[in-house]
Amino acid sequence: MNAGRTVTAVALGLGVAVLTGIGANALARASEPLVVSITIHYSHFEPARITVPAGRPVTFVITNGDPIDHEWIVGDAASQRRHRTGTEPSHGERPTEISIPAGTERRTTVTFAATGSQLFTCHLPGHERYGMVGTITVN
């Protein structure tokens, strides 16, 4: 009987070790940035609806395939209203406000602390009206 108990104990120990390793990997992955790709083509964002987890860094990789410049402004409705005035010729200091020149790719990492919805919009003249808008849902 002792041999059987020893095998069981070793098996349980290995199971715990494996599960602990899996748990550690899952925790490490949860703190690594989630990568979300957005393509700009014909003055539209694709995808235009994105869902991300709250509290986890998200690296947005935004590729502008158009022959014209665009911007990517993330914020609530009040933030979007402020940007419609177009007082900033370019963006890059804030992770939620970036300029994407024609034919380039930009990366930015954002951690959304609270659940809810955020809009992303290009406020260059006429672009929002044409449909350069999207929604990020934070769960």
PyMOL commands that place a pseudoatom at each C-alpha (Angstrom):
pseudoatom trace, name=CA, resn=MET, resi=1, chain=A, elem=C, hetatm=0, pos=[0.000, 0.000, 0.000]
pseudoatom trace, name=CA, resn=ASN, resi=2, chain=A, elem=C, hetatm=0, pos=[2.806, 2.433, 0.698]
pseudoatom trace, name=CA, resn=ALA, resi=3, chain=A, elem=C, hetatm=0, pos=[4.044, 2.066, -2.877]
pseudoatom trace, name=CA, resn=GLY, resi=4, chain=A, elem=C, hetatm=0, pos=[0.590, 2.970, -4.188]
pseudoatom trace, name=CA, resn=ARG, resi=5, chain=A, elem=C, hetatm=0, pos=[0.412, 5.996, -1.935]
pseudoatom trace, name=CA, resn=THR, resi=6, chain=A, elem=C, hetatm=0, pos=[3.882, 7.092, -3.013]
pseudoatom trace, name=CA, resn=VAL, resi=7, chain=A, elem=C, hetatm=0, pos=[2.919, 6.890, -6.699]
pseudoatom trace, name=CA, resn=THR, resi=8, chain=A, elem=C, hetatm=0, pos=[-0.293, 8.785, -5.986]
pseudoatom trace, name=CA, resn=ALA, resi=9, chain=A, elem=C, hetatm=0, pos=[1.596, 11.446, -4.047]
pseudoatom trace, name=CA, resn=VAL, resi=10, chain=A, elem=C, hetatm=0, pos=[4.179, 11.791, -6.814]
pseudoatom trace, name=CA, resn=ALA, resi=11, chain=A, elem=C, hetatm=0, pos=[1.436, 11.999, -9.443]
pseudoatom trace, name=CA, resn=LEU, resi=12, chain=A, elem=C, hetatm=0, pos=[-0.423, 14.610, -7.422]
pseudoatom trace, name=CA, resn=GLY, resi=13, chain=A, elem=C, hetatm=0, pos=[2.808, 16.519, -6.912]
pseudoatom trace, name=CA, resn=LEU, resi=14, chain=A, elem=C, hetatm=0, pos=[3.504, 16.489, -10.655]
pseudoatom trace, name=CA, resn=GLY, resi=15, chain=A, elem=C, hetatm=0, pos=[-0.073, 17.562, -11.350]
pseudoatom trace, name=CA, resn=VAL, resi=16, chain=A, elem=C, hetatm=0, pos=[0.265, 20.491, -8.955]
pseudoatom trace, name=CA, resn=ALA, resi=17, chain=A, elem=C, hetatm=0, pos=[3.610, 21.419, -10.507]
pseudoatom trace, name=CA, resn=VAL, resi=18, chain=A, elem=C, hetatm=0, pos=[2.124, 21.315, -14.004]
pseudoatom trace, name=CA, resn=LEU, resi=19, chain=A, elem=C, hetatm=0, pos=[-0.945, 23.299, -12.953]
pseudoatom trace, name=CA, resn=THR, resi=20, chain=A, elem=C, hetatm=0, pos=[1.235, 25.802, -11.110]
pseudoatom trace, name=CA, resn=GLY, resi=21, chain=A, elem=C, hetatm=0, pos=[3.301, 26.231, -14.277]
pseudoatom trace, name=CA, resn=ILE, resi=22, chain=A, elem=C, hetatm=0, pos=[0.161, 26.730, -16.340]
pseudoatom trace, name=CA, resn=GLY, resi=23, chain=A, elem=C, hetatm=0, pos=[-1.152, 29.219, -13.804]
pseudoatom trace, name=CA, resn=ALA, resi=24, chain=A, elem=C, hetatm=0, pos=[2.114, 31.151, -13.853]
pseudoatom trace, name=CA, resn=ASN, resi=25, chain=A, elem=C, hetatm=0, pos=[2.080, 31.252, -17.662]
pseudoatom trace, name=CA, resn=ALA, resi=26, chain=A, elem=C, hetatm=0, pos=[-1.519, 32.446, -17.689]
pseudoatom trace, name=CA, resn=LEU, resi=27, chain=A, elem=C, hetatm=0, pos=[-0.645, 35.203, -15.220]
pseudoatom trace, name=CA, resn=ALA, resi=28, chain=A, elem=C, hetatm=0, pos=[2.366, 36.235, -17.303]
pseudoatom trace, name=CA, resn=ARG, resi=29, chain=A, elem=C, hetatm=0, pos=[0.244, 36.332, -20.469]
pseudoatom trace, name=CA, resn=ALA, resi=30, chain=A, elem=C, hetatm=0, pos=[-2.416, 38.418, -18.703]
pseudoatom trace, name=CA, resn=SER, resi=31, chain=A, elem=C, hetatm=0, pos=[0.189, 41.109, -17.966]
pseudoatom trace, name=CA, resn=GLU, resi=32, chain=A, elem=C, hetatm=0, pos=[1.669, 41.039, -21.486]
pseudoatom trace, name=CA, resn=PRO, resi=33, chain=A, elem=C, hetatm=0, pos=[0.114, 43.458, -23.944]
pseudoatom trace, name=CA, resn=LEU, resi=34, chain=A, elem=C, hetatm=0, pos=[-2.710, 42.115, -26.051]
pseudoatom trace, name=CA, resn=VAL, resi=35, chain=A, elem=C, hetatm=0, pos=[-1.959, 43.010, -29.685]
pseudoatom trace, name=CA, resn=VAL, resi=36, chain=A, elem=C, hetatm=0, pos=[-4.810, 44.434, -31.781]
pseudoatom trace, name=CA, resn=SER, resi=37, chain=A, elem=C, hetatm=0, pos=[-4.266, 45.275, -35.442]
pseudoatom trace, name=CA, resn=ILE, resi=38, chain=A, elem=C, hetatm=0, pos=[-6.245, 48.014, -37.148]
pseudoatom trace, name=CA, resn=THR, resi=39, chain=A, elem=C, hetatm=0, pos=[-5.986, 48.718, -40.859]
pseudoatom trace, name=CA, resn=ILE, resi=40, chain=A, elem=C, hetatm=0, pos=[-6.964, 51.994, -42.477]
pseudoatom trace, name=CA, resn=HIS, resi=41, chain=A, elem=C, hetatm=0, pos=[-8.144, 51.564, -46.051]
pseudoatom trace, name=CA, resn=TYR, resi=42, chain=A, elem=C, hetatm=0, pos=[-10.346, 53.854, -48.124]
pseudoatom trace, name=CA, resn=SER, resi=43, chain=A, elem=C, hetatm=0, pos=[-10.604, 56.148, -45.080]
pseudoatom trace, name=CA, resn=HIS, resi=44, chain=A, elem=C, hetatm=0, pos=[-12.204, 53.519, -42.854]
pseudoatom trace, name=CA, resn=PHE, resi=45, chain=A, elem=C, hetatm=0, pos=[-10.934, 51.617, -39.814]
pseudoatom trace, name=CA, resn=GLU, resi=46, chain=A, elem=C, hetatm=0, pos=[-11.013, 47.827, -40.012]
pseudoatom trace, name=CA, resn=PRO, resi=47, chain=A, elem=C, hetatm=0, pos=[-12.150, 46.500, -37.650]
pseudoatom trace, name=CA, resn=ALA, resi=48, chain=A, elem=C, hetatm=0, pos=[-14.391, 49.310, -36.488]
pseudoatom trace, name=CA, resn=ARG, resi=49, chain=A, elem=C, hetatm=0, pos=[-15.511, 47.441, -33.349]
pseudoatom trace, name=CA, resn=ILE, resi=50, chain=A, elem=C, hetatm=0, pos=[-12.984, 46.098, -30.868]
pseudoatom trace, name=CA, resn=THR, resi=51, chain=A, elem=C, hetatm=0, pos=[-13.402, 44.471, -27.463]
pseudoatom trace, name=CA, resn=VAL, resi=52, chain=A, elem=C, hetatm=0, pos=[-10.531, 44.465, -24.954]
pseudoatom trace, name=CA, resn=PRO, resi=53, chain=A, elem=C, hetatm=0, pos=[-10.179, 43.546, -21.271]
pseudoatom trace, name=CA, resn=ALA, resi=54, chain=A, elem=C, hetatm=0, pos=[-9.977, 46.217, -18.587]
pseudoatom trace, name=CA, resn=GLY, resi=55, chain=A, elem=C, hetatm=0, pos=[-6.658, 46.497, -16.792]
pseudoatom trace, name=CA, resn=ARG, resi=56, chain=A, elem=C, hetatm=0, pos=[-4.552, 44.733, -19.427]
pseudoatom trace, name=CA, resn=PRO, resi=57, chain=A, elem=C, hetatm=0, pos=[-2.185, 46.649, -21.697]
pseudoatom trace, name=CA, resn=VAL, resi=58, chain=A, elem=C, hetatm=0, pos=[-3.306, 46.652, -25.325]
pseudoatom trace, name=CA, resn=THR, resi=59, chain=A, elem=C, hetatm=0, pos=[-0.843, 47.405, -28.113]
pseudoatom trace, name=CA, resn=PHE, resi=60, chain=A, elem=C, hetatm=0, pos=[-2.646, 48.779, -31.130]
pseudoatom trace, name=CA, resn=VAL, resi=61, chain=A, elem=C, hetatm=0, pos=[-0.812, 48.288, -34.422]
pseudoatom trace, name=CA, resn=ILE, resi=62, chain=A, elem=C, hetatm=0, pos=[-2.378, 50.740, -36.857]
pseudoatom trace, name=CA, resn=THR, resi=63, chain=A, elem=C, hetatm=0, pos=[-1.479, 50.463, -40.526]
pseudoatom trace, name=CA, resn=ASN, resi=64, chain=A, elem=C, hetatm=0, pos=[-2.439, 53.288, -42.867]
pseudoatom trace, name=CA, resn=GLY, resi=65, chain=A, elem=C, hetatm=0, pos=[-2.783, 51.805, -46.340]
pseudoatom trace, name=CA, resn=ASP, resi=66, chain=A, elem=C, hetatm=0, pos=[-4.162, 55.042, -47.762]
pseudoatom trace, name=CA, resn=PRO, resi=67, chain=A, elem=C, hetatm=0, pos=[-2.179, 57.622, -49.758]
pseudoatom trace, name=CA, resn=ILE, resi=68, chain=A, elem=C, hetatm=0, pos=[-3.299, 60.317, -47.275]
pseudoatom trace, name=CA, resn=ASP, resi=69, chain=A, elem=C, hetatm=0, pos=[-2.572, 60.993, -43.604]
pseudoatom trace, name=CA, resn=HIS, resi=70, chain=A, elem=C, hetatm=0, pos=[-4.933, 59.986, -40.797]
pseudoatom trace, name=CA, resn=GLU, resi=71, chain=A, elem=C, hetatm=0, pos=[-5.108, 60.188, -37.015]
pseudoatom trace, name=CA, resn=TRP, resi=72, chain=A, elem=C, hetatm=0, pos=[-6.425, 57.863, -34.324]
pseudoatom trace, name=CA, resn=ILE, resi=73, chain=A, elem=C, hetatm=0, pos=[-7.991, 59.614, -31.351]
pseudoatom trace, name=CA, resn=VAL, resi=74, chain=A, elem=C, hetatm=0, pos=[-9.449, 57.488, -28.535]
pseudoatom trace, name=CA, resn=GLY, resi=75, chain=A, elem=C, hetatm=0, pos=[-11.761, 58.915, -25.907]
pseudoatom trace, name=CA, resn=ASP, resi=76, chain=A, elem=C, hetatm=0, pos=[-15.278, 59.465, -24.720]
pseudoatom trace, name=CA, resn=ALA, resi=77, chain=A, elem=C, hetatm=0, pos=[-17.791, 61.697, -26.515]
pseudoatom trace, name=CA, resn=ALA, resi=78, chain=A, elem=C, hetatm=0, pos=[-16.541, 64.834, -24.702]
pseudoatom trace, name=CA, resn=SER, resi=79, chain=A, elem=C, hetatm=0, pos=[-12.952, 64.120, -25.734]
pseudoatom trace, name=CA, resn=GLN, resi=80, chain=A, elem=C, hetatm=0, pos=[-14.028, 63.597, -29.331]
pseudoatom trace, name=CA, resn=ARG, resi=81, chain=A, elem=C, hetatm=0, pos=[-15.910, 66.948, -29.307]
pseudoatom trace, name=CA, resn=ARG, resi=82, chain=A, elem=C, hetatm=0, pos=[-12.731, 68.724, -28.169]
pseudoatom trace, name=CA, resn=HIS, resi=83, chain=A, elem=C, hetatm=0, pos=[-10.728, 67.205, -31.029]
pseudoatom trace, name=CA, resn=ARG, resi=84, chain=A, elem=C, hetatm=0, pos=[-13.223, 68.206, -33.710]
pseudoatom trace, name=CA, resn=THR, resi=85, chain=A, elem=C, hetatm=0, pos=[-11.827, 71.733, -33.577]
pseudoatom trace, name=CA, resn=GLY, resi=86, chain=A, elem=C, hetatm=0, pos=[-8.585, 70.422, -35.061]
pseudoatom trace, name=CA, resn=THR, resi=87, chain=A, elem=C, hetatm=0, pos=[-6.254, 72.580, -32.974]
pseudoatom trace, name=CA, resn=GLU, resi=88, chain=A, elem=C, hetatm=0, pos=[-3.385, 70.040, -32.969]
pseudoatom trace, name=CA, resn=PRO, resi=89, chain=A, elem=C, hetatm=0, pos=[-1.655, 69.527, -36.335]
pseudoatom trace, name=CA, resn=SER, resi=90, chain=A, elem=C, hetatm=0, pos=[-0.089, 66.214, -35.256]
pseudoatom trace, name=CA, resn=HIS, resi=91, chain=A, elem=C, hetatm=0, pos=[-0.191, 63.753, -32.392]
pseudoatom trace, name=CA, resn=GLY, resi=92, chain=A, elem=C, hetatm=0, pos=[2.256, 61.401, -30.764]
pseudoatom trace, name=CA, resn=GLU, resi=93, chain=A, elem=C, hetatm=0, pos=[2.813, 62.348, -27.142]
pseudoatom trace, name=CA, resn=ARG, resi=94, chain=A, elem=C, hetatm=0, pos=[-0.288, 60.617, -25.754]
pseudoatom trace, name=CA, resn=PRO, resi=95, chain=A, elem=C, hetatm=0, pos=[-0.901, 56.904, -26.413]
pseudoatom trace, name=CA, resn=THR, resi=96, chain=A, elem=C, hetatm=0, pos=[-4.563, 57.608, -27.232]
pseudoatom trace, name=CA, resn=GLU, resi=97, chain=A, elem=C, hetatm=0, pos=[-3.764, 60.347, -29.765]
pseudoatom trace, name=CA, resn=ILE, resi=98, chain=A, elem=C, hetatm=0, pos=[-1.533, 59.419, -32.681]
pseudoatom trace, name=CA, resn=SER, resi=99, chain=A, elem=C, hetatm=0, pos=[-0.937, 60.582, -36.234]
pseudoatom trace, name=CA, resn=ILE, resi=100, chain=A, elem=C, hetatm=0, pos=[-0.467, 57.949, -38.926]
pseudoatom trace, name=CA, resn=PRO, resi=101, chain=A, elem=C, hetatm=0, pos=[1.161, 59.340, -42.088]
pseudoatom trace, name=CA, resn=ALA, resi=102, chain=A, elem=C, hetatm=0, pos=[0.215, 57.828, -45.461]
pseudoatom trace, name=CA, resn=GLY, resi=103, chain=A, elem=C, hetatm=0, pos=[1.606, 54.333, -46.005]
pseudoatom trace, name=CA, resn=THR, resi=104, chain=A, elem=C, hetatm=0, pos=[3.000, 53.912, -42.480]
pseudoatom trace, name=CA, resn=GLU, resi=105, chain=A, elem=C, hetatm=0, pos=[2.397, 51.827, -39.405]
pseudoatom trace, name=CA, resn=ARG, resi=106, chain=A, elem=C, hetatm=0, pos=[2.240, 53.162, -35.849]
pseudoatom trace, name=CA, resn=ARG, resi=107, chain=A, elem=C, hetatm=0, pos=[2.124, 51.308, -32.527]
pseudoatom trace, name=CA, resn=THR, resi=108, chain=A, elem=C, hetatm=0, pos=[0.740, 52.565, -29.265]
pseudoatom trace, name=CA, resn=THR, resi=109, chain=A, elem=C, hetatm=0, pos=[-0.015, 50.809, -25.978]
pseudoatom trace, name=CA, resn=VAL, resi=110, chain=A, elem=C, hetatm=0, pos=[-3.018, 51.731, -23.854]
pseudoatom trace, name=CA, resn=THR, resi=111, chain=A, elem=C, hetatm=0, pos=[-4.341, 50.238, -20.611]
pseudoatom trace, name=CA, resn=PHE, resi=112, chain=A, elem=C, hetatm=0, pos=[-8.032, 50.903, -20.088]
pseudoatom trace, name=CA, resn=ALA, resi=113, chain=A, elem=C, hetatm=0, pos=[-8.661, 50.998, -16.346]
pseudoatom trace, name=CA, resn=ALA, resi=114, chain=A, elem=C, hetatm=0, pos=[-12.463, 51.064, -16.411]
pseudoatom trace, name=CA, resn=THR, resi=115, chain=A, elem=C, hetatm=0, pos=[-15.090, 49.110, -18.294]
pseudoatom trace, name=CA, resn=GLY, resi=116, chain=A, elem=C, hetatm=0, pos=[-17.321, 50.876, -20.802]
pseudoatom trace, name=CA, resn=SER, resi=117, chain=A, elem=C, hetatm=0, pos=[-17.037, 52.224, -24.325]
pseudoatom trace, name=CA, resn=GLN, resi=118, chain=A, elem=C, hetatm=0, pos=[-14.507, 54.504, -25.947]
pseudoatom trace, name=CA, resn=LEU, resi=119, chain=A, elem=C, hetatm=0, pos=[-14.666, 55.937, -29.447]
pseudoatom trace, name=CA, resn=PHE, resi=120, chain=A, elem=C, hetatm=0, pos=[-11.782, 56.114, -31.903]
pseudoatom trace, name=CA, resn=THR, resi=121, chain=A, elem=C, hetatm=0, pos=[-11.999, 58.677, -34.652]
pseudoatom trace, name=CA, resn=CYS, resi=122, chain=A, elem=C, hetatm=0, pos=[-9.998, 60.483, -37.310]
pseudoatom trace, name=CA, resn=HIS, resi=123, chain=A, elem=C, hetatm=0, pos=[-10.751, 64.190, -37.033]
pseudoatom trace, name=CA, resn=LEU, resi=124, chain=A, elem=C, hetatm=0, pos=[-8.888, 65.375, -40.098]
pseudoatom trace, name=CA, resn=PRO, resi=125, chain=A, elem=C, hetatm=0, pos=[-11.217, 67.502, -42.252]
pseudoatom trace, name=CA, resn=GLY, resi=126, chain=A, elem=C, hetatm=0, pos=[-14.156, 65.422, -43.496]
pseudoatom trace, name=CA, resn=HIS, resi=127, chain=A, elem=C, hetatm=0, pos=[-12.818, 62.058, -42.307]
pseudoatom trace, name=CA, resn=GLU, resi=128, chain=A, elem=C, hetatm=0, pos=[-15.236, 61.540, -39.415]
pseudoatom trace, name=CA, resn=ARG, resi=129, chain=A, elem=C, hetatm=0, pos=[-18.180, 62.502, -41.602]
pseudoatom trace, name=CA, resn=TYR, resi=130, chain=A, elem=C, hetatm=0, pos=[-16.958, 60.003, -44.215]
pseudoatom trace, name=CA, resn=GLY, resi=131, chain=A, elem=C, hetatm=0, pos=[-17.027, 57.220, -41.607]
pseudoatom trace, name=CA, resn=MET, resi=132, chain=A, elem=C, hetatm=0, pos=[-13.628, 57.093, -39.889]
pseudoatom trace, name=CA, resn=VAL, resi=133, chain=A, elem=C, hetatm=0, pos=[-15.068, 56.117, -36.529]
pseudoatom trace, name=CA, resn=GLY, resi=134, chain=A, elem=C, hetatm=0, pos=[-14.951, 53.016, -34.354]
pseudoatom trace, name=CA, resn=THR, resi=135, chain=A, elem=C, hetatm=0, pos=[-15.756, 51.732, -30.893]
pseudoatom trace, name=CA, resn=ILE, resi=136, chain=A, elem=C, hetatm=0, pos=[-13.649, 50.028, -28.254]
pseudoatom trace, name=CA, resn=THR, resi=137, chain=A, elem=C, hetatm=0, pos=[-15.656, 48.093, -25.692]
pseudoatom trace, name=CA, resn=VAL, resi=138, chain=A, elem=C, hetatm=0, pos=[-13.748, 47.507, -22.468]
pseudoatom trace, name=CA, resn=ASN, resi=139, chain=A, elem=C, hetatm=0, pos=[-14.941, 44.509, -20.421]
for i in range(1, 139): cmd.bond("trace and resi %d" % i, "trace and resi %d" % (i + 1))
show_as sticks, trace
zoom trace
